[in-house]
Amino acid sequence: MLLVTNGRVITRDADNAYLENGAVAIDGEKIAEVGDATALAGKYPEAEVVDARGGVIMPGLVNCHTHIYSGLARGLSIKGCNPTNFLENLEQQWWKIDDNLTLDGTRASAYATVLDSLRDGVTTIFDHHASFCEIPGSLFAIKDVCEETGIRACLCYETSDRRGDEKRDQSIAENAEFAQWAAKQDSGMIAAMFGGHATFTLSDETMDKMAEANDGLTGFHIHVCEGMNDVWDSRLNRGGISPIERLLQHDLLGPRTMLGHCIHVTPAEMDIIKETGTHIVNNPESNMGNAVGCAPVLEFFRRGIPVHMGTDAYTHDMLESLKVFLIIQRHNAAMPNVGWVEAMTMLFQNNPAMASEYFGREIGVLRPGAAADVIVMDYPVFTPFSDENIDGHMLFGMMGKNCRTTIVNGKVLYKDREFVAFDEERINAWTLEQSKLLWGTLNERTY
C-alpha cells in the first residue's frame, strides 16, 4: 500500500473534486481510496508514505501526440538546413534525422523523450515514430525503453511512400506486428495504433495496404492537413478529392482513429470526421513553430468533434501546451473570451478518455478503481486556491517543471525531483554518446 498525502488533492472526479488536505491510497496498480489525509493515515498505518509537502496531488497528464524520433534534436543545427516552408523543414531537418536513426538511436531518443515526460508529470504518451534508417524492430525497441522506465505508451510507426516500396512495406509490417503483439499482451501499459505519415506521402495503394494489414485491430494515427501539402496533393494528384475523403474511401477513419493537426480541413471534411466518430489531436506550439496556421478547434467543438491535445514533441510539458493553445485560439479569433472550456476539456477530459480507451482502464482521474497514475506538483500559493479556481491556477500558474513526484501504475518513478526506478546518470551518458553519433553522421564531423 502506498499513501500520497499532505497535499491539496485535485481528483478530476465531479463527485469528489477537491480536498484541501487530502491523500490518495494506492493498492498495487489501482487507486484504493481518496480522502482526508488524517483519516487515511489512520486507516493505512503501514502504508509507504509519499509526502506531497503541501503541494498539489493530481492525476498524471496524457500527451496524445508526440514524436520520439526527434528526441536527440535538442540543440542540433544540420548543415544546410534553412527551410522557408513546411515541406522544406521536413526535408532538411526531420526526414534527415529519421533517415539516419538506427535502432540504438531510436532507443536513445525514447529515453530522452520518456525522462523529460516523466519530469513534466506526463504519465501516458501516444507516440508516432519514424526511423527509416532501421525500421524492423523499432517499435519493439521503444517498447523496451518504456517498460524499463515505467511510462504508459501507445506506439505506432509512420508509414510513408517517401523512401520507396521496400521501406513502406517494412513500415506496414512493423505496425501490424507490433499491434498484434500489443493486443496479445493486453498489459494495460503498452498499446498500439497503426501509423501513417500524411496523405501527401501515402498513395491509394499504400492506404489499402494499411487497412488490410491492420484488419480492424486498432485505430489509425495519421497527420492530416498540417500544411497545405495534403490539400494540394489530393486536389491535383489524387482525383480532385479532399484528404479526408481519401481516408474515408480507404476505410482509415473511425472512432478509434486520431488525426493530427487538421489545420486546413474544410467544413465538408469536418462533417465526415464528425459522422465517422473520428478524433482530432491539436498541437498548438508545433503549428506556430512550423508557421502552418491555427487549427479551427473552436469550430471542431461546435460541431461535436472530439479534440485532444498533443505537443508534436515541440515540448513535453502539457501545461505549457495548455497555455499556448488558449493564446493562439484567442489571437486567431480576435476574441479574449474564447477557448477556456475547450482547453480544459481537451487536456483533462478528452486526453484521459482516449488513454482509457486504449489501455483498458480508467485514466486521468483520482477515484477508487482508477489507474494509479498520480503526480505531485510543487505549487506554493499566494492567492486563494480551491475547487472554484483550479483551472485558473493550472493555466496561469503551474508548469510541468513544478512536478516533484511521478507515479505510474502504482510505481514511484520520480520522487522529490530524482528518478528512483532507474539509473538516470547511466541512461543520460549512453544517450549522449548516441546523439553524438547521429549528429556526426548528419554533419559529417566528430562531436
C-alpha positions in Angstrom: 0.0 0.0 0.0 1.2 3.5 -0.9 -0.2 6.7 0.6 0.4 10.0 -1.3 -0.5 12.5 1.4 -0.2 16.0 2.9 -1.4 18.0 -0.1 -4.2 19.7 -1.9 -5.9 17.0 -4.0 -7.4 17.6 -7.4 -9.2 14.5 -8.4 -11.0 15.4 -11.7 -13.9 13.4 -10.3 -17.0 15.6 -10.3 -18.4 13.8 -7.2 -15.3 14.5 -5.1 -13.5 17.2 -7.0 -11.2 18.7 -4.3 -9.7 18.1 -0.9 -7.9 20.9 0.9 -5.8 18.5 3.0 -6.1 15.1 1.3 -4.4 11.9 0.4 -4.6 9.1 -2.2 -4.2 5.5 -1.1 -2.8 3.2 -3.8 -3.1 -0.6 -3.7 -1.0 -2.2 -6.5 -1.9 -0.7 -9.9 -5.1 1.0 -8.8 -6.3 3.7 -6.5 -7.9 2.3 -3.4 -9.3 5.4 -1.8 -9.2 9.2 -1.9 -10.0 11.2 1.2 -8.9 13.3 4.2 -5.2 13.0 4.9 -5.6 12.3 8.7 -8.3 9.8 8.2 -6.4 7.8 5.6 -3.2 7.9 7.6 -5.1 6.3 10.4 -6.7 3.7 8.1 -3.5 2.7 6.5 -0.8 3.0 9.2 1.6 0.5 7.5 1.5 2.2 4.1 4.6 3.6 2.4 4.2 7.4 2.6 4.9 9.8 -0.2 4.8 13.3 1.3 3.5 16.0 -1.0 4.8 18.6 1.4 1.8 20.8 0.9 1.9 20.6 -2.8 -0.9 19.6 -5.3 -1.7 15.9 -5.7 -3.4 15.3 -9.1 -3.8 12.8 -11.9 -0.9 12.2 -14.3 -1.1 14.0 -17.6 -1.6 12.5 -21.0 0.1 13.6 -24.3 -1.9 12.4 -27.3 0.7 13.2 -30.0 4.4 13.2 -29.8 7.5 12.1 -31.8 10.2 10.1 -30.1 12.3 10.2 -33.2 13.1 13.9 -32.5 14.4 13.1 -29.1 18.1 13.8 -30.0 17.5 17.0 -31.9 17.8 19.4 -28.9 20.5 21.9 -29.8 21.1 20.4 -33.2 21.8 22.5 -36.3 22.1 20.5 -39.5 24.5 21.9 -42.1 22.5 23.5 -44.9 19.2 23.4 -43.1 17.4 26.7 -43.8 13.8 26.0 -44.5 11.4 28.6 -45.9 8.3 26.4 -45.7 6.9 23.4 -44.1 7.9 20.8 -46.7 11.5 22.2 -46.6 11.5 21.8 -42.9 10.6 18.2 -43.2 13.1 17.5 -46.0 16.0 19.5 -44.5 15.6 18.5 -40.8 13.1 15.9 -39.6 13.4 13.4 -42.5 17.2 13.7 -42.4 17.1 12.8 -38.7 14.9 9.8 -39.1 16.7 8.6 -42.3 19.8 8.2 -40.1 18.2 6.9 -36.9 19.5 3.4 -36.1 17.8 1.1 -33.5 20.2 2.4 -30.9 19.4 5.9 -31.9 15.7 5.1 -31.6 16.3 3.7 -28.1 18.3 6.8 -27.1 15.5 9.1 -28.5 13.0 7.1 -26.4 15.0 7.6 -23.3 15.3 11.3 -23.9 11.5 11.7 -24.5 10.4 9.5 -21.7 12.6 11.0 -19.0 11.5 14.5 -19.9 7.9 13.5 -20.0 8.0 11.9 -16.5 9.8 15.0 -15.2 6.9 17.1 -16.5 4.2 14.9 -14.9 3.2 13.1 -18.1 2.4 9.5 -17.3 1.0 8.5 -20.7 2.2 9.2 -24.2 0.8 8.4 -27.7 3.9 8.3 -29.9 4.2 8.5 -33.7 7.6 7.1 -34.7 9.8 7.3 -37.8 13.3 5.8 -38.3 13.7 5.0 -41.9 17.3 4.0 -41.4 16.2 0.9 -39.4 12.5 0.2 -39.4 12.1 -3.5 -38.3 12.1 -3.8 -34.6 11.9 -0.1 -33.9 8.6 -0.1 -32.1 9.8 -3.0 -30.0 12.9 -1.1 -29.1 10.8 1.8 -27.9 8.6 -0.6 -26.1 11.6 -2.0 -24.2 12.6 1.5 -23.1 9.0 2.3 -22.0 8.8 -0.9 -20.0 12.2 -0.2 -18.3 11.3 3.4 -17.4 7.7 2.6 -16.5 5.7 5.1 -18.6 2.4 4.1 -20.2 2.8 4.3 -24.0 0.7 3.8 -27.2 3.0 3.4 -30.1 2.8 3.4 -33.9 5.1 3.7 -36.9 4.9 6.4 -39.6 4.1 4.5 -42.8 5.1 6.6 -45.9 5.9 6.2 -49.6 8.7 8.8 -49.3 11.5 6.2 -49.3 10.2 3.7 -51.7 8.2 0.5 -51.7 10.6 -1.6 -49.5 10.6 0.9 -46.7 6.9 1.4 -47.0 6.3 -2.3 -46.7 8.6 -2.6 -43.7 6.7 0.3 -42.1 3.4 -1.5 -42.6 4.8 -4.8 -41.3 6.2 -3.1 -38.2 2.8 -1.5 -37.4 1.0 -4.8 -37.9 3.4 -7.0 -35.9 3.5 -4.6 -33.0 -0.2 -4.1 -32.9 -0.7 -7.9 -32.9 1.9 -8.2 -30.1 0.3 -5.4 -28.0 -3.2 -6.9 -28.4 -2.0 -10.3 -27.3 -0.2 -8.9 -24.3 -3.0 -6.6 -23.2 -0.8 -5.3 -20.5 -2.5 -2.0 -19.8 0.9 -0.3 -20.1 1.8 -0.7 -23.8 -0.8 -0.3 -26.6 -0.7 0.3 -30.4 -2.2 2.3 -33.1 -1.4 2.0 -36.8 0.6 5.0 -38.1 0.7 6.9 -41.3 2.7 10.0 -42.1 0.4 12.3 -44.1 -1.8 11.8 -47.1 0.6 13.6 -49.4 3.1 10.8 -48.9 0.6 8.0 -48.9 -0.7 6.5 -52.3 -4.1 4.9 -52.6 -2.3 1.6 -52.8 -0.5 2.2 -49.6 -3.7 3.2 -47.8 -5.3 0.0 -48.9 -2.3 -2.0 -47.7 -2.5 -0.2 -44.3 -6.2 -1.1 -43.9 -5.6 -4.7 -45.0 -2.7 -5.2 -42.6 -4.5 -3.6 -39.7 -7.7 -5.6 -40.4 -9.7 -3.7 -37.8 -7.3 -4.5 -35.0 -6.7 -0.9 -33.8 -7.2 2.7 -34.8 -5.1 4.8 -37.2 -2.8 7.7 -36.2 -2.2 10.0 -39.2 -1.2 13.6 -39.9 -3.8 15.4 -41.9 -3.8 18.9 -43.5 -1.0 20.1 -41.3 0.4 22.2 -44.1 -1.2 22.8 -47.5 0.8 19.9 -49.0 -2.1 17.4 -48.2 -4.7 19.7 -49.8 -2.7 20.4 -53.0 -1.7 16.8 -53.4 -5.2 15.5 -53.1 -6.8 18.1 -55.3 -4.2 18.0 -58.0 -2.8 14.4 -58.0 -5.4 12.2 -56.4 -8.6 12.7 -58.4 -9.6 16.1 -57.1 -10.9 14.9 -53.8 -10.0 16.1 -50.3 -7.6 14.4 -47.9 -10.4 13.4 -45.6 -12.4 11.9 -48.5 -9.4 9.8 -49.4 -9.1 8.5 -45.9 -12.8 7.7 -45.9 -12.6 5.9 -49.2 -9.8 3.7 -47.9 -11.5 2.9 -44.6 -9.0 4.7 -42.4 -11.5 6.8 -40.4 -13.5 5.8 -37.3 -14.0 6.1 -33.6 -10.5 4.7 -32.7 -8.6 6.8 -35.3 -6.8 10.1 -34.4 -5.9 12.7 -37.0 -3.1 15.0 -36.2 -3.4 18.8 -36.8 -6.3 19.1 -39.3 -5.5 22.8 -39.8 -6.7 23.2 -43.4 -9.8 21.0 -43.4 -13.0 22.2 -44.9 -16.5 22.3 -43.4 -17.4 19.3 -45.6 -14.4 17.4 -44.3 -15.4 18.3 -40.7 -18.8 16.7 -41.4 -17.1 13.5 -42.4 -14.9 13.5 -39.3 -17.9 14.0 -37.2 -20.1 11.4 -38.8 -17.4 8.7 -38.7 -16.7 9.4 -35.0 -13.0 10.2 -35.8 -10.9 12.1 -33.3 -8.5 15.1 -33.9 -5.4 15.9 -31.9 -4.2 19.6 -31.8 -0.6 20.6 -31.4 -0.5 24.4 -30.9 3.1 25.1 -30.3 4.3 23.0 -33.2 1.8 24.6 -35.5 3.0 28.0 -34.6 6.7 27.0 -34.9 6.1 25.5 -38.3 4.1 28.5 -39.4 1.4 26.3 -40.8 -1.6 28.0 -39.3 -4.1 27.7 -36.4 -6.4 24.7 -36.4 -10.1 25.7 -36.2 -10.6 23.9 -32.8 -13.4 26.1 -31.7 -15.4 25.0 -34.8 -14.5 21.4 -34.2 -16.0 21.7 -30.7 -19.1 23.5 -32.1 -19.6 20.5 -34.4 -19.2 18.0 -31.6 -15.9 16.5 -32.9 -13.7 15.1 -30.1 -10.4 17.0 -29.9 -7.3 16.1 -28.0 -4.1 17.9 -27.1 -0.6 16.9 -28.1 2.8 18.5 -28.3 4.2 17.1 -31.6 7.4 16.8 -29.5 7.8 20.6 -29.6 7.8 20.3 -25.8 6.9 17.5 -23.3 5.1 19.9 -21.0 1.3 19.6 -21.4 0.6 22.6 -19.2 2.8 24.7 -21.4 0.7 23.5 -24.4 -2.4 24.3 -22.5 -1.3 27.9 -22.2 -0.2 28.3 -25.8 -3.5 26.7 -27.0 -5.5 29.4 -25.3 -3.3 32.2 -26.6 -3.3 31.1 -30.3 -7.0 30.4 -30.3 -7.8 33.8 -28.8 -5.4 35.6 -31.2 -6.8 33.8 -34.2 -10.4 34.6 -33.2 -9.6 38.1 -32.1 -11.7 37.4 -29.0 -10.2 37.4 -25.5 -13.0 35.3 -24.0 -12.9 32.1 -26.0 -11.0 28.8 -25.7 -11.0 28.3 -21.9 -13.6 25.4 -21.8 -12.1 23.8 -24.9 -8.6 23.9 -23.5 -9.6 22.2 -20.2 -11.8 19.7 -21.9 -9.0 18.6 -24.3 -6.3 18.1 -21.6 -8.3 17.0 -18.6 -11.2 15.1 -20.2 -10.6 14.1 -23.8 -6.9 13.0 -23.4 -7.7 10.8 -20.5 -10.7 9.3 -22.4 -8.5 8.4 -25.3 -6.0 6.8 -22.9 -8.7 4.9 -21.1 -9.9 3.5 -24.4 -6.5 2.3 -25.5 -5.3 1.0 -22.2 -8.5 -0.6 -20.9 -8.6 1.1 -17.6 -9.8 4.5 -16.2 -7.0 7.0 -16.6 -6.8 10.7 -15.7 -8.9 10.7 -12.5 -8.3 10.0 -8.8 -11.0 7.7 -7.6 -11.2 4.1 -6.4 -10.5 1.6 -9.1 -8.8 4.1 -11.5 -5.3 3.6 -12.7 -2.7 4.7 -10.1 -1.1 7.4 -12.2 -0.5 10.3 -9.8 1.7 13.3 -9.8 2.7 15.8 -7.1 3.3 19.4 -8.1 5.3 21.9 -6.1 3.0 24.9 -6.0 3.2 27.4 -3.2 0.1 29.6 -3.2 -0.1 33.3 -2.7 -3.7 33.7 -3.9 -6.8 31.7 -2.9 -6.7 28.1 -4.2 -9.9 26.0 -4.2 -12.2 23.9 -6.3 -13.6 27.2 -7.7 -10.4 28.2 -9.5 -8.3 25.1 -10.1 -8.1 25.6 -13.8 -7.1 29.2 -13.4 -4.1 28.1 -11.4 -3.3 25.4 -14.0 -3.4 27.9 -16.8 -1.7 30.9 -15.2 0.5 29.3 -12.6 1.6 25.7 -13.0 4.2 24.3 -15.5 5.5 20.8 -16.0 8.6 21.7 -14.1 6.5 22.1 -11.0 6.4 18.3 -10.9 8.3 16.9 -7.9 7.0 13.3 -7.9 5.6 11.0 -10.6 3.8 7.7 -10.0 2.7 5.4 -12.9 0.7 2.3 -12.5 1.3 2.4 -8.7 5.1 2.6 -9.1 7.1 5.6 -7.9 9.3 6.5 -10.8 10.4 10.1 -9.9 10.4 11.2 -6.3 11.4 14.6 -4.9 12.9 15.5 -8.3 15.1 12.4 -8.6 14.5 9.2 -10.6 14.3 6.3 -8.3 13.2 3.5 -10.6 16.2 3.5 -12.9 19.7 5.0 -13.2 19.3 8.4 -14.9 23.1 9.1 -15.0 23.8 5.9 -16.9 21.0 6.5 -19.3 22.0 10.1 -20.0 25.6 9.1 -20.6 24.6 6.5 -23.1 22.1 8.7 -24.8 24.7 11.4 -25.2 27.0 9.0 -27.0 24.2 8.0 -29.4 23.4 11.7 -30.1 27.0 12.4 -30.9 27.0 9.5 -33.4 23.8 10.8 -35.0 24.9 14.4 -35.1 28.3 13.3 -36.6 26.6 11.4 -39.4 24.3 14.4 -40.2 27.0 17.0 -40.2 30.0 14.8 -41.3 32.1 15.7 -38.3 33.1 14.4 -34.8 31.4 15.7 -31.7 
